[in-house]
Amino acid sequence: MEQITSSLAPPRAPTANKAGPPASSQAGAGSIAKRLGNELMTLMASLYIYFAHNELNQILADVLNPRSPFPKSDSNLFDWAGTIEGASGTVYSGLTFKLSIYFPPNYPYVAPVINFETPCFHPNVDINSGAICLDILQDKWSAVYSVQTILISLQSLLGEPNNASPLNPDAASLWNNQEAFKTQLLRCYRPVKDEHSA
C-alpha cells in the first residue's frame, strides 16, 4: 500500500535548511502556494488514477476515495476543507467526518492546523473544539509530509488511538468497551451534509 501512495507523490528536492522558513516572506508565500498547488495536483492526479485504472479500483478505494481535501475557495490556497471516512472494521466504519485544514505562512516547516468540524468522539480528539492530538501534527512533524500523508494518518488514528495521551479522557476510558464506545460515538456524531444536494 505504501508503495502505491509513495509512487503517486511528486519527487521532492532536498532542502538545505530544515531550521526554518526562507528569509523573504514574499518569496516564502510564493513557494508555499506553489507547494500547496503541487499537492492539490497530486491529489487530483491520484483521483484520476483511481477512476482510470479499473484493475486498481479495489486497492485504491481504501487509499484515495475516503479523503477529499481541497481549498475552500480559489482565492485562498491556505484554507482547505476535507473529509475522511472511518476505516472498515472499526467503530467509525460508515461514518464521514469533515475537517478544516489551515496552512500557516511558514508551511511546510510548520504543520498545518487541522480540526474536526464534525463532532468526533475519540480519545485523541477534543469533542468541543475538534483539536487533534497526533504526533505528526506536533513534535514529529516533517516538511516531507503531504496532505495525503496526514489524512491517511488521521484515518488510521480513528481505529488505533493513543490512549496514553488522551484529549478526551471519557473516550479513552470507554475505548476497551467497543459497544459502549460506539453508543457514545453515535450520540455525538452529526452526519456530514452534502453541499451539492441543496
N, C-alpha and C positions, 0 to 999 in steps of 0.2 A: 504494500500500500504506500509506503514511504517513497519507494522508487517512482511510483506514478506521480505523486504530488511534487516531488523534487524535480522530476523531468519537465513539469509544466512551468516551473518557476524560471523567470529570466535570469541569465547569468549576472552576477553582481561583481563589480570591480572591487578589489580590496581597498579598504580605507586606511590611509596613513595615520590619521589622528582619531583615535577612539575616545579621547578625553572630552570632547565637546563639539558644539556646532561651529560652523565656519564663522570667521570674524565678521564678514559683511552680512548684515541681516537681510538686505535686499537680495543678495546672491543666495543666501540660505533659504529664503522663502521660495525663490525660483527653483532651487534644487529639491526642496520638499514637495512642491507642487508637481515637479517632474516625476519624482519617485511615486507619489500617490497616483499620478496619471498612469505610470507604468504598472503599478499594482492593479489598478482598475482594468487595464487592458489585459493583464494576465488572467484576472478572474473571468473576464468576458471570453477570452480565448479558451479557458478551461470549460466554460459552459458550452461553447461551440463544439469542442471535442466531445463533450458528453452527448450532445444531440447528433453529431455527425458520425460517430462510430458505434454502430449498434452492438458490436461484439464487446464493447467496453461498458455498456449500459449498466450491467449488474454490478460491476466493480465500482464504477464511478458514482453510482446512485448514492451510496453512503458517504462518499467523499465530497462531492460537489453540490448535489441537489439541496441538502438541508440548509445551506447558508447562502444568503443573498445580500452581500454588502455593497452599497452604492452611495455616492454623495447624495445628500438630501436635495441639493439644488446645483445647477450648473455654475452658479456664481460663487460657490464656496466649497473648494475641494477638501477643506479641513473638517467639515462636519458631515458625518456619514450616518446612515441607519442600516441595520442588518437584522437578519433573523437566523435563529438556529432551531433545529428540531431535536427533541430528546432522542437519544440512540435507542434502537430496538433492544429489548431485553432488560431495560431499566424502568424504574418507576416513572420516568419522564417520556417514555415511548408514546408517540402520538400527540405530544404537546409541542407547540411552537412558541418561541419566545422572541420578542422584539428587543433589539439592542440599540443603544446610542453609542456612537464611536466618534470621539473628538481627537484630532491630531494636533498636538501643540506645535508652536512655531519651530521648536528645536527637534522635532521628529526627523529622523529615526534615532537620534541619540537618546531620546526620552520616549518611554512607552506611551501609546495613546491612552486616553481615558475612556474606559468602556463601562457602561452601566446597563443593567437590565431595565427596560421600560415596562415590560410585562412583569407583574409580581411573581417572584420566583422563590418558593420555599426550598432553601438549600443551605447546608451548613456553612458554605463559603460565600454566601450572598446575603447582603443586608436587605431584609424584606421591605424596609421602608424607602431607602434611598436607591436600591439597586446596585450599590457598590459591590465590587467583586474582589475577593482575596485569592489571587492567583500569582504564584511566584514569577512567571514570565512577564507579568504586568507591573512587577515591583523590582525586587533586588536581583532577579535572574534575567532581566531584560537584556536583549542584544539587538543591535541595529540590523542584524541579518534576518530578524523575524519579519514576516509579512502579515497582512490582514488575514490571509488564508490560514497561516500557521496559528494565529491567535484564535480564530474561530474553531479550528479543529481541537485546540487545547480546551476551549470553553465547553465544547460538546463532550469531550472526554471527562472534564471535571464534573459535569452533571451526574454521570454514573459512578464516578470514583472521587468522592470528596476527600478533602484533607480535614478530618475531624480533630486533628491535633491543634489547629488554629482556626476555630470557627468564628465567623462574623455573626452567625445565628446559632447560639447555644441550644435553643429549643429544637432546631432541626437536627443538630449534631446528636442530641440525646435520643431522638426518635429514629435515627438512621438505621440502627440494627433491627428495628421492628418495621419492616418494609410495608406491611399492611397499614399500620397506624400512620406511618410517614406519608404514604400515598393519600390517605384520607385528608390529612392536613394540607398536603400539596394541592389537592383539588379544591379545598376550601379557599385557598389564597389565589389560585390561578384565575386569570381572566383571558379568554381566547383573544388572539390577535385578529383584528378586523381587517378584512381585505379592502384596501383603499380603492381598488379598481372596480369594486362591485357597486359603489354608491352612485 
